[in-house]
Amino acid sequence: MTKEAPQVDLQAAGGLYDEITLSALSRSAALIVRNSLPRLTAANFCDAIARERHADPTDPRLSSLTPTEKNALGQLDQMGNSSPKVLRCEVSGDTVSFEKQAGSRYVYGAIRFLPLPYSSFQLVRGSADAPAPPMLRQVTDLVNSWRELR
């Protein structure tokens, strides 16, 4: 479950969209980077997970980063996301189911984009082997089953 701009676990969209990886930067630098990235949506998610790079250190919005922080951007962005190959990415309404290979690792799951006060509900997994098709369907069904209790 995420609030604010959606981030994705296991570096599925690169390290700059992963909260743990992005924490390698200072809190203020991480906020600058997050604000410079396109906000993930159902419409742009498949493109985002297919890209190896998501930030350009010469982007004027990143001008306040130190030279060291700018140099780290490329490494953090590619962390867990080298040579990404999207094997499946299906959008159904506000939910995206996906499977990709980055290096020797498979990352797969589903992300459902939600209205405020949340931004997403997701289940992302990683393994050395490709998931069986029923597994991706189960993950997608679980993500779609989320309901806010009132």
BARORO-69290 format. One record per residue: residue number from 0; x, y, z of N, C-alpha, C in turn. Coordinates in Angstrom, 1 decimal, padded with zeros to 4 digits, m for minus. Layout:
NUM | X | Y | Z | X | Y | Z | X | Y | Z
...
//
This chain:
0 | 000.9 | m001.2 | 000.0 | 000.0 | 000.0 | 000.0 | 000.9 | 001.2 | 000.0
1 | 000.7 | 002.1 | m000.9 | 001.4 | 003.4 | m000.9 | 000.5 | 004.6 | m000.9
2 | 001.1 | 005.6 | m000.4 | 000.5 | 007.0 | m000.4 | 001.4 | 007.9 | m001.1
3 | 001.0 | 009.0 | m001.5 | 001.8 | 010.0 | m002.3 | 002.1 | 009.3 | m003.7
4 | 003.2 | 009.7 | m004.3 | 003.5 | 009.1 | m005.6 | 003.8 | 007.6 | m005.4
5 | 003.2 | 006.7 | m006.3 | 003.5 | 005.3 | m006.1 | 004.9 | 004.9 | m006.3
6 | 005.4 | 004.1 | m005.5 | 006.8 | 003.5 | m005.7 | 006.5 | 002.0 | m005.8
7 | 007.5 | 001.3 | m006.3 | 007.3 | m000.2 | m006.6 | 008.4 | m001.0 | m006.0
8 | 008.0 | m002.0 | m005.3 | 009.0 | m002.9 | m004.6 | 009.9 | m003.6 | m005.6
9 | 011.0 | m004.1 | m005.0 | 011.9 | m005.0 | m005.7 | 012.5 | m004.4 | m007.0
10 | 012.6 | m003.0 | m007.0 | 013.2 | m002.3 | m008.1 | 012.5 | m002.6 | m009.4
11 | 011.2 | m003.0 | m009.4 | 010.5 | m003.4 | m010.6 | 010.5 | m002.3 | m011.7
12 | 010.6 | m001.0 | m011.2 | 010.6 | 000.1 | m012.2 | 011.9 | 000.9 | m012.0
13 | 013.0 | 000.2 | m011.6 | 014.3 | 000.8 | m011.4 | 014.4 | 001.2 | m009.9
14 | 015.6 | 001.5 | m009.5 | 015.9 | 001.8 | m008.1 | 015.4 | 003.2 | m007.7
15 | 015.2 | 004.1 | m008.6 | 014.7 | 005.4 | m008.2 | 013.2 | 005.4 | m007.8
16 | 012.5 | 004.3 | m008.3 | 011.1 | 004.2 | m007.9 | 010.9 | 003.2 | m006.7
17 | 012.0 | 002.8 | m006.1 | 012.0 | 001.8 | m005.0 | 012.4 | 002.6 | m003.8
18 | 011.5 | 002.5 | m002.8 | 011.8 | 003.3 | m001.5 | 013.1 | 002.9 | m000.8
19 | 013.4 | 001.6 | m000.8 | 014.6 | 001.2 | m000.1 | 015.8 | 001.6 | m000.8
20 | 015.8 | 001.5 | m002.1 | 017.0 | 001.9 | m002.9 | 017.2 | 003.4 | m002.9
21 | 016.1 | 004.1 | m003.0 | 016.2 | 005.6 | m003.0 | 016.7 | 006.1 | m001.7
22 | 016.6 | 005.3 | m000.6 | 017.0 | 005.8 | 000.7 | 018.5 | 005.8 | 000.8
23 | 019.2 | 005.4 | m000.2 | 020.7 | 005.6 | m000.3 | 021.1 | 007.0 | m000.4
24 | 020.2 | 007.8 | m000.9 | 020.4 | 009.3 | m000.9 | 019.9 | 009.9 | 000.3
25 | 020.3 | 011.1 | 000.6 | 019.8 | 011.9 | 001.7 | 018.3 | 012.1 | 001.6
26 | 017.6 | 012.4 | 002.6 | 016.2 | 012.6 | 002.6 | 015.8 | 013.7 | 001.6
27 | 016.5 | 014.8 | 001.7 | 016.2 | 015.9 | 000.8 | 016.5 | 015.6 | m000.7
28 | 017.6 | 014.9 | m000.9 | 018.0 | 014.5 | m002.3 | 016.9 | 013.5 | m002.9
29 | 016.5 | 012.6 | m002.0 | 015.5 | 011.6 | m002.4 | 014.2 | 012.3 | m002.8
30 | 013.8 | 013.3 | m002.0 | 012.6 | 014.0 | m002.3 | 012.7 | 014.8 | m003.7
31 | 013.9 | 015.4 | m003.9 | 014.1 | 016.1 | m005.2 | 014.0 | 015.1 | m006.3
32 | 014.6 | 013.9 | m006.2 | 014.5 | 012.9 | m007.3 | 013.1 | 012.4 | m007.5
33 | 012.4 | 012.1 | m006.4 | 011.0 | 011.6 | m006.5 | 010.1 | 012.7 | m007.2
34 | 010.3 | 013.9 | m006.9 | 009.5 | 015.0 | m007.5 | 009.9 | 015.2 | m009.0
35 | 011.0 | 014.8 | m009.4 | 011.4 | 014.9 | m010.8 | 011.0 | 013.8 | m011.7
36 | 010.7 | 012.7 | m011.1 | 010.2 | 011.5 | m011.8 | 008.8 | 011.6 | m012.2
37 | 008.4 | 011.1 | m013.4 | 007.0 | 011.0 | m013.8 | 006.2 | 010.1 | m012.7
38 | 005.1 | 010.6 | m012.4 | 004.3 | 009.8 | m011.4 | 003.8 | 008.6 | m012.1
39 | 004.0 | 007.4 | m011.5 | 003.5 | 006.2 | m012.1 | 002.0 | 006.1 | m012.1
40 | 001.4 | 005.7 | m013.2 | 000.0 | 005.5 | m013.4 | m000.2 | 004.2 | m014.2
41 | m001.5 | 003.8 | m014.3 | m001.8 | 002.6 | m015.1 | m001.4 | 002.9 | m016.6
42 | m001.5 | 004.1 | m017.0 | m001.2 | 004.5 | m018.4 | 000.3 | 004.4 | m018.8
43 | 001.2 | 004.7 | m017.8 | 002.6 | 004.8 | m018.1 | 003.5 | 003.7 | m017.5
44 | 002.8 | 002.8 | m016.7 | 003.6 | 001.8 | m015.9 | 004.4 | 000.9 | m016.8
45 | 003.7 | 000.4 | m017.9 | 004.4 | m000.6 | m018.7 | 005.7 | 000.0 | m019.3
46 | 005.6 | 001.3 | m019.8 | 006.7 | 002.0 | m020.3 | 007.8 | 002.2 | m019.2
47 | 007.4 | 002.5 | m018.0 | 008.4 | 002.8 | m017.0 | 009.2 | 001.5 | m016.6
48 | 008.5 | 000.4 | m016.5 | 009.3 | m000.8 | m016.2 | 010.1 | m001.3 | m017.3
49 | 009.9 | m000.9 | m018.5 | 010.7 | m001.3 | m019.7 | 012.0 | m000.5 | m019.8
50 | 012.0 | 000.7 | m019.1 | 013.2 | 001.6 | m019.3 | 014.3 | 001.3 | m018.3
51 | 015.5 | 001.4 | m018.7 | 016.6 | 001.1 | m017.9 | 017.0 | 002.4 | m017.1
52 | 016.7 | 003.5 | m017.7 | 017.0 | 004.8 | m017.0 | 015.7 | 005.6 | m016.9
53 | 015.6 | 006.3 | m015.8 | 014.4 | 007.1 | m015.5 | 014.7 | 008.6 | m015.2
54 | 015.9 | 008.9 | m014.9 | 016.3 | 010.2 | m014.6 | 017.6 | 010.6 | m015.3
55 | 017.6 | 011.9 | m015.7 | 018.7 | 012.5 | m016.4 | 019.4 | 013.5 | m015.5
56 | 020.6 | 013.2 | m015.1 | 021.3 | 014.1 | m014.2 | 021.4 | 015.6 | m014.6
57 | 021.2 | 015.8 | m015.9 | 021.3 | 017.2 | m016.4 | 019.9 | 017.9 | m016.3
58 | 018.9 | 017.2 | m015.9 | 017.5 | 017.7 | m015.7 | 017.6 | 018.9 | m014.8
59 | 017.1 | 020.1 | m015.2 | 017.2 | 021.3 | m014.3 | 016.5 | 021.1 | m012.9
60 | 015.6 | 020.2 | m012.9 | 014.9 | 019.9 | m011.6 | 015.9 | 019.2 | m010.6
61 | 017.0 | 018.7 | m011.1 | 017.9 | 018.0 | m010.2 | 019.2 | 018.9 | m010.0
62 | 019.1 | 020.2 | m010.4 | 020.3 | 021.0 | m010.3 | 020.8 | 021.3 | m008.9
63 | 019.9 | 021.1 | m007.9 | 020.4 | 021.3 | m006.5 | 021.1 | 020.1 | m005.9
64 | 021.1 | 019.0 | m006.6 | 021.8 | 017.8 | m006.1 | 023.4 | 018.0 | m006.2
65 | 024.1 | 017.5 | m005.3 | 025.5 | 017.6 | m005.3 | 026.1 | 016.7 | m006.5
66 | 027.3 | 017.0 | m006.9 | 027.9 | 016.1 | m008.0 | 027.9 | 014.6 | m007.6
67 | 028.1 | 014.3 | m006.4 | 028.1 | 012.9 | m005.9 | 026.7 | 012.3 | m006.0
68 | 025.7 | 013.1 | m005.6 | 024.4 | 012.6 | m005.7 | 024.0 | 012.4 | m007.2
69 | 024.3 | 013.3 | m008.1 | 024.1 | 013.2 | m009.5 | 024.7 | 011.9 | m010.1
70 | 026.0 | 011.7 | m009.7 | 026.7 | 010.5 | m010.1 | 026.0 | 009.2 | m009.7
71 | 025.4 | 009.3 | m008.5 | 024.8 | 008.1 | m007.9 | 023.5 | 007.7 | m008.6
72 | 022.9 | 008.7 | m009.3 | 021.5 | 008.5 | m009.9 | 021.5 | 007.3 | m010.9
73 | 022.5 | 007.3 | m011.8 | 022.5 | 006.2 | m012.8 | 022.7 | 004.8 | m012.1
74 | 023.6 | 004.7 | m011.1 | 023.8 | 003.5 | m010.5 | 022.5 | 003.0 | m009.7
75 | 021.9 | 004.0 | m009.0 | 020.7 | 003.7 | m008.3 | 019.5 | 003.3 | m009.2
76 | 019.4 | 004.0 | m010.3 | 018.3 | 003.8 | m011.3 | 018.5 | 002.4 | m011.9
77 | 019.7 | 001.9 | m012.2 | 019.9 | 000.6 | m012.8 | 019.9 | m000.5 | m011.8
78 | 020.0 | m000.2 | m010.5 | 020.1 | m001.2 | m009.5 | 018.9 | m002.2 | m009.6
79 | 019.2 | m003.5 | m009.8 | 018.2 | m004.5 | m009.9 | 017.4 | m004.3 | m011.2
80 | 017.9 | m003.5 | m012.1 | 017.1 | m003.2 | m013.3 | 018.0 | m003.1 | m014.6
81 | 019.0 | m003.9 | m014.6 | 019.9 | m003.8 | m015.8 | 019.3 | m004.6 | m016.9
82 | 019.3 | m004.1 | m018.1 | 018.8 | m004.7 | m019.3 | 017.4 | m005.2 | m019.1
83 | 016.5 | m004.4 | m018.7 | 015.1 | m004.9 | m018.5 | 014.4 | m005.4 | m019.8
84 | 013.7 | m006.5 | m019.7 | 012.9 | m007.0 | m020.8 | 011.5 | m007.3 | m020.3
85 | 010.6 | m006.6 | m020.7 | 009.2 | m006.8 | m020.3 | 008.6 | m008.0 | m021.0
86 | 008.2 | m009.0 | m020.3 | 007.7 | m010.2 | m020.9 | 006.2 | m010.2 | m021.0
87 | 005.6 | m009.5 | m020.1 | 004.1 | m009.3 | m020.1 | 003.8 | m008.1 | m019.3
88 | 002.9 | m007.3 | m019.8 | 002.4 | m006.1 | m019.1 | 001.0 | m005.8 | m019.6
89 | 000.0 | m006.1 | m018.8 | m001.4 | m006.0 | m019.2 | m002.1 | m005.0 | m018.2
90 | m002.8 | m004.1 | m018.9 | m003.6 | m003.1 | m018.1 | m005.0 | m003.4 | m018.2
91 | m005.7 | m003.5 | m017.1 | m007.1 | m003.7 | m017.0 | m007.7 | m002.7 | m016.0
92 | m008.3 | m001.6 | m016.5 | m008.8 | m000.6 | m015.7 | m007.7 | 000.1 | m014.9
93 | m007.7 | 000.0 | m013.6 | m006.7 | 000.7 | m012.8 | m005.6 | m000.3 | m012.3
94 | m005.6 | m001.5 | m012.8 | m004.7 | m002.5 | m012.4 | m003.7 | m002.9 | m013.6
95 | m002.5 | m003.1 | m013.2 | m001.5 | m003.5 | m014.2 | m000.8 | m004.8 | m013.7
96 | m000.9 | m005.9 | m014.5 | m000.2 | m007.1 | m014.2 | 001.1 | m007.2 | m015.0
97 | 002.2 | m007.6 | m014.5 | 003.4 | m007.6 | m015.3 | 004.4 | m008.7 | m014.9
98 | 005.2 | m008.9 | m015.8 | 006.3 | m009.9 | m015.6 | 007.5 | m009.3 | m016.5
99 | 008.6 | m009.2 | m015.9 | 009.8 | m008.8 | m016.6 | 011.0 | m009.5 | m016.1
100 | 012.1 | m009.4 | m016.9 | 013.3 | m010.0 | m016.6 | 014.3 | m008.9 | m016.6
101 | 015.1 | m008.8 | m015.5 | 016.2 | m007.8 | m015.4 | 017.4 | m008.6 | m015.0
102 | 018.4 | m008.7 | m015.9 | 019.5 | m009.5 | m015.6 | 019.1 | m011.0 | m015.5
103 | 019.4 | m011.7 | m014.5 | 019.1 | m013.1 | m014.3 | 017.9 | m013.2 | m013.4
104 | 017.2 | m012.1 | m013.1 | 016.1 | m012.2 | m012.1 | 014.8 | m011.8 | m012.8
105 | 013.7 | m012.5 | m012.4 | 012.4 | m012.2 | m012.8 | 011.7 | m011.4 | m011.7
106 | 011.0 | m010.4 | m012.1 | 010.2 | m009.6 | m011.2 | 008.8 | m009.6 | m011.8
107 | 007.8 | m009.9 | m011.0 | 006.4 | m010.0 | m011.5 | 005.4 | m009.6 | m010.4
108 | 004.2 | m009.2 | m010.8 | 003.2 | m008.9 | m009.8 | 002.1 | m008.1 | m010.4
109 | 001.4 | m007.4 | m009.6 | 000.3 | m006.5 | m010.0 | 000.3 | m005.3 | m009.1
110 | m000.1 | m004.2 | m009.7 | m000.2 | m002.9 | m009.0 | m001.5 | m002.3 | m009.4
111 | m002.3 | m001.9 | m008.4 | m003.6 | m001.3 | m008.6 | m003.4 | 000.2 | m008.2
112 | m003.7 | 001.1 | m009.1 | m003.6 | 002.5 | m008.8 | m004.9 | 002.9 | m008.1
113 | m004.8 | 003.6 | m007.0 | m006.0 | 003.9 | m006.2 | m006.2 | 005.4 | m006.1
114 | m007.5 | 005.8 | m005.8 | m007.7 | 007.3 | m005.5 | m007.2 | 007.6 | m004.1
115 | m007.0 | 008.9 | m003.9 | m006.6 | 009.4 | m002.6 | m007.5 | 008.9 | m001.5
116 | m007.0 | 008.7 | m000.3 | m005.7 | 009.1 | 000.2 | m004.6 | 008.1 | m000.1
117 | m004.8 | 007.0 | m000.8 | m003.8 | 006.1 | m001.2 | m003.3 | 006.4 | m002.6
118 | m002.3 | 005.7 | m003.0 | m001.9 | 005.8 | m004.4 | m001.8 | 004.5 | m005.1
119 | m001.5 | 003.4 | m004.4 | m001.5 | 002.1 | m005.0 | m001.5 | 001.0 | m003.9
120 | m002.0 | m000.2 | m004.4 | m001.9 | m001.4 | m003.6 | m001.2 | m002.4 | m004.6
121 | m000.2 | m003.0 | m004.1 | 000.6 | m003.9 | m005.0 | 001.1 | m005.1 | m004.3
122 | 001.4 | m006.1 | m005.1 | 002.1 | m007.3 | m004.7 | 003.1 | m007.6 | m005.7
123 | 004.4 | m007.5 | m005.4 | 005.5 | m007.7 | m006.3 | 006.4 | m008.8 | m005.8
124 | 006.8 | m009.7 | m006.6 | 007.7 | m010.8 | m006.2 | 008.8 | m010.9 | m007.2
125 | 009.9 | m011.5 | m006.7 | 011.1 | m011.7 | m007.5 | 011.6 | m013.1 | m007.3
126 | 012.1 | m013.7 | m008.4 | 012.7 | m015.1 | m008.3 | 013.7 | m015.3 | m009.4
127 | 014.4 | m016.4 | m009.3 | 015.3 | m016.8 | m010.4 | 014.6 | m017.4 | m011.5
128 | 013.4 | m017.8 | m011.3 | 012.6 | m018.5 | m012.4 | 011.4 | m017.7 | m012.8
129 | 011.0 | m017.9 | m014.0 | 009.7 | m017.2 | m014.4 | 008.6 | m017.8 | m013.7
130 | 007.6 | m016.9 | m013.3 | 006.4 | m017.4 | m012.6 | 005.5 | m018.2 | m013.5
131 | 004.8 | m019.2 | m012.9 | 003.8 | m019.9 | m013.7 | 002.7 | m019.0 | m013.9
132 | 002.0 | m019.1 | m015.1 | 000.9 | m018.2 | m015.4 | m000.2 | m018.1 | m014.3
133 | m000.5 | m019.3 | m013.6 | m001.5 | m019.2 | m012.6 | m001.1 | m018.3 | m011.4
134 | 000.2 | m018.2 | m011.2 | 000.7 | m017.4 | m010.1 | 000.4 | m015.9 | m010.3
135 | 000.7 | m015.4 | m011.5 | 000.5 | m014.0 | m011.9 | m001.0 | m013.7 | m011.8
136 | m001.9 | m014.7 | m012.2 | m003.3 | m014.5 | m012.1 | m003.8 | m014.4 | m010.6
137 | m003.2 | m015.2 | m009.7 | m003.5 | m015.2 | m008.3 | m003.1 | m013.8 | m007.7
138 | m001.9 | m013.4 | m008.1 | m001.4 | m012.1 | m007.5 | m002.3 | m011.0 | m008.0
139 | m002.7 | m011.0 | m009.2 | m003.6 | m009.9 | m009.8 | m005.0 | m010.0 | m009.1
140 | m005.5 | m011.2 | m008.9 | m006.8 | m011.3 | m008.2 | m006.7 | m010.8 | m006.8
141 | m005.6 | m011.1 | m006.1 | m005.4 | m010.6 | m004.7 | m005.4 | m009.1 | m004.7
142 | m004.6 | m008.5 | m005.6 | m004.5 | m007.0 | m005.6 | m005.9 | m006.4 | m005.9
143 | m006.6 | m007.0 | m006.8 | m008.0 | m006.5 | m007.2 | m009.0 | m006.7 | m006.1
144 | m008.7 | m007.6 | m005.1 | m009.7 | m007.8 | m004.0 | m009.6 | m006.8 | m002.9
145 | m008.6 | m005.9 | m002.9 | m008.5 | m004.9 | m001.9 | m009.7 | m004.0 | m001.9
146 | m010.2 | m003.8 | m000.7 | m011.3 | m002.8 | m000.5 | m011.1 | m002.0 | 000.8
147 | m011.3 | m000.7 | 000.7 | m011.1 | 000.1 | 001.9 | m012.3 | m000.1 | 002.8
148 | m011.9 | m000.4 | 004.1 | m013.0 | m000.6 | 005.1 | m013.4 | 000.8 | 005.6
149 | m014.7 | 000.9 | 005.8 | m015.3 | 002.2 | 006.2 | m016.1 | 002.0 | 007.5
//
